[in-house]
Amino acid sequence: MAVIRRTFIDLGMPIQVASSDRGVIVAENVGPTPLTRDEWLEITQGEVARVKEIGNWALTLSQNPQDYIVVVKATVRSAKGKTLVLLDYALDNPKLRRQGVQPSRHAPPRAVQLASIKFWTQLEKRGLRCLKWPT
């Protein structure tokens, strides 16, 4: 748990909640953290194109990453002598909520992928051997 906490801090994601008993750590920061601004812009351009293809013009992803709060939750579980770390990502947009709009909490798939790669890479730099799903 301590290594995961430090990994979040390394990525610029301050810890908001940590419970060793439940095996949960929640970190959050203003967007685009842990992504760079350029990565965020690339993702928003791809998302706009994808949403237009789906046909829902009312859904959009702001190009200003600071409109979002990025929340990452790590759940740690033991299984067959190994430790599993499950990551969940969510976005919040307080600006939209103040306007009475309930924004989607789902992070774009490419953002989740890039942030996950950064997390696992940083965890490995801290000396933990990680087995990952293929990307």
RALIN-V190724 format. One line per field, one symbol per residue. ss: DSSP state (h for helix, s for strand, l for the rest). burial: b if it has 16 or more other C-alpha atoms within 10 Angstrom, else e. A space follows every 50 residues. Layout:
ss=???
burial=???
//
This chain:
ss=lhhhhhhhhhlllssssssllllsssssssllllllhhhhhhhhhhhhhh hhhhllllllllllhhhlsssssssssssllssssssssssslhhhhhll llllllllhhhhhhhhhhhhhhhhhllllllllll
burial=beebbbbbeeebbbbeebeeeeebbbbbbbbbbbbebeebbebbeebbee eeeeeeeeeebebebbbbbbbbbbbbeeeeeeeebebebbbbbeeeeeee eebeeebbebbbebbbebbbebbeeeeeeeeeeee
//
